[in-house]
């Protein structure tokens, strides 16, 4: 993700009018940050450390939403503006809840970290009271997936030619990744 972000940032620096490259660079940096925070949380030694890492996890998640929706609109010229705005708004509500309710958007409180194993690696799983505001974060992921699927549908409806295969593969891969991440979080 960092390599992809760097390449697109360099392209944007050379061609400032190509804002889709800036959007993709920002989205890739956000995913890299998420990829760094998640294993740290899974290896947290204390509840306080876990709670803090999970709280800050929501910041790059918001940045990703703020970057991926414009990227799709700028790069492919498709995607429902209403779905894009809805996804961003729901994620913003989740981010506000993250810093104003409970210990983060996922938990009102975390009582303990239970050691467990995932694919043979020792990790911790939180035990606590779920935050009802987490529904906004989950819903934002679902709406973002709908935004991406709608964009694919528009590409197939409007844009004949070989580019639609690449665009569709890109957007469907993103939708599948977001959906799988959402299932993992829930």
Secondary structure as UniProt FT lines:
FT   HELIX           2..14
FT   TURN            16..17
FT   HELIX           19..42
FT   HELIX           47..76
FT   HELIX           81..100
FT   STRAND          107..118
FT   TURN            119..120
FT   STRAND          121..130
FT   TURN            132..133
FT   HELIX           134..158
FT   HELIX           163..185
//
